[in-house]
Amino acid sequence: MKFRKDAVVDGKVASMRPPGHPEHRNLGGKSGALRAAIFGANDGLVSNLALIMGVAGAKAEPGVVVLAGIAGLLAGAFSMGAGEYISMRVQRDVFENLLAFERDELETMPDAEMKELVGIYQERGIPENLAVATAQAVHTDLDLALQTHAREELGLDPDDLGSPWGAAISSFITFSIGALIPLVPFLFGSGTGAIVWASILSGATLFAVGAAMTVFTGKNLVAQGMKMLAVGGAAAATTYLVGSLLGVNLS
């Protein structure tokens, strides 16, 4: 068995398993932009909610709370967008390098590559004669062979490696939307009323975001929603308490 390539998925190195291993599948970028959008909204909401609650807890002037919220929104959105772009760009570059390496192997070692594909098919239970015939048919066209080996060996879809700009833009927008939610009540009010409305709106959104994450996690929708609500609520409560203590000590 020959050395398998490694891939980088979301900034982490993932070792490619032997041919035909089920964990090879779907390492490409089909859900990159959607994933970035969901996590962007979550990060924006939790981080800005915690920031706003901390400043509000310190009994700061309404204008200061709004200024802090806007600053947190802009700083976080640009940081998130840039981070997603870099992460997806590196991931795509690695995937493209893997495909180039695979193409080179197909051009220089076609027999070895065809034998490897036959082995993959046989591991799936396809009879040897049919596996050989299928692999031979695939290898009559280099592009078809590359597409097939990319999917079967690397778990990649060459036509969908993920869009750095798509991930960056969706992350920027959804982070901004998430960060705006706890800020809205302070744009139209102040004091306890704004804090209560910010908590209600943010709590409902946190639950919805947690539920949406089940698209990737496969977990129970209600449980994930409640978990996200608890985490975000704990962060907001902690910063509000810290802000209140600092406000008392500094007054």
C-alpha positions, -999 to 999 in steps of 0.1 A, spaced: 0 0 0 15 33 -10 18 65 11 -14 84 14 -15 122 11 -26 144 39 -52 171 37 -60 203 56 -96 206 67 -106 239 84 -70 246 94 -64 210 107 -43 183 92 -63 152 85 -45 120 76 -59 102 46 -68 66 55 -62 35 32 -82 34 0 -119 28 4 -119 38 41 -153 54 49 -137 84 66 -123 95 33 -155 109 21 -167 144 17 -137 164 28 -144 190 1 -160 224 4 -196 217 -3 -208 232 30 -180 257 36 -200 288 30 -230 275 50 -208 264 78 -191 297 79 -225 315 79 -239 295 108 -208 298 130 -204 334 120 -238 343 133 -232 323 165 -198 340 171 -212 375 164 -242 371 186 -223 356 216 -193 379 215 -212 411 210 -239 401 235 -212 395 261 -195 428 253 -227 448 254 -239 432 286 -205 439 302 -206 476 293 -243 479 302 -237 462 335 -211 489 344 -240 514 341 -223 532 312 -241 559 293 -264 546 265 -242 562 239 -212 543 252 -231 510 251 -240 516 215 -205 527 206 -191 495 222 -216 474 203 -208 489 170 -171 486 176 -175 450 185 -196 443 155 -172 458 130 -140 445 146 -154 410 149 -169 409 114 -137 419 97 -117 395 118 -141 367 111 -142 374 74 -104 376 71 -99 344 91 -124 324 70 -108 336 38 -73 326 49 -85 292 63 -105 284 31 -77 296 8 -51 274 25 -75 245 25 -82 250 -12 -45 253 -21 -38 220 -3 -66 203 -21 -55 216 -55 -19 204 -47 -33 170 -39 -52 169 -72 -20 180 -91 -1 152 -73 -27 127 -82 -27 138 -118 11 134 -119 8 99 -106 -19 90 -132 4 103 -159 36 86 -147 23 55 -129 -10 46 -146 -7 9 -140 -1 13 -103 -30 38 -100 -53 15 -119 -44 -14 -96 -51 8 -66 -86 17 -80 -92 -20 -86 -84 -26 -49 -108 1 -38 -136 -14 -58 -128 -49 -45 -129 -36 -9 -164 -25 -16 -174 -60 -26 -172 -57 -64 -159 -90 -80 -124 -88 -93 -132 -91 -130 -158 -64 -128 -135 -42 -107 -108 -46 -133 -131 -38 -162 -145 -7 -144 -110 6 -136 -98 0 -171 -128 19 -185 -122 48 -161 -85 50 -171 -93 55 -207 -97 92 -200 -73 111 -178 -98 136 -166 -123 109 -157 -96 90 -140 -86 121 -120 -122 128 -110 -126 92 -99 -94 89 -79 -100 122 -63 -133 110 -50 -124 74 -42 -89 81 -27 -91 116 -13 -128 121 -7 -127 153 -27 -150 167 -53 -127 185 -78 -156 207 -89 -164 219 -54 -133 226 -33 -149 255 -14 -149 292 -21 -126 314 1 -145 345 -9 -179 328 -4 -169 317 31 -155 351 40 -184 371 27 -211 348 43 -191 349 76 -188 387 75 -225 392 68 -238 366 93 -214 377 121 -227 413 115 -263 401 117 -256 381 148 -238 410 165 -265 434 156 -293 415 174 -283 424 210 -274 459 199 -308 467 184 -327 473 217 -300 498 227 -305 517 195 -341 524 205 -339 524 243 -317 521 273 -315 508 308 -333 478 321 -358 477 293 -330 475 266 -312 448 286 -343 427 289 -351 429 252 -316 422 242 -316 391 264 -349 379 249 -339 385 213 -305 370 218 -318 340 237 -343 332 209 -316 336 182 -291 315 202 -316 286 204 -323 289 166 -285 290 158 -279 259 180 -307 241 163 -293 250 128 -260 235 138 -276 201 139 -273 202 101 -236 194 106 -236 176 140 -266 154 136 -275 159 173 -309 165 188 -324 198 177 -338 209 210 -308 197 230 -284 216 207 -306 247 209 -307 246 247 -270 240 249 -262 271 227 -287 291 248 -270 280 280 -235 288 267 -244 322 254 -265 330 285 -236 321 308 -212 343 288 -236 373 289 -244 368 326 -207 366 335 -197 398 317 -227 416 331 -217 407 366 -181 417 359 -192 450 344 -215 456 374 -186 450 399 -163 472 379 -189 499 376 -193 500 414 -156 500 421 -149 527 396 -177 550 406 
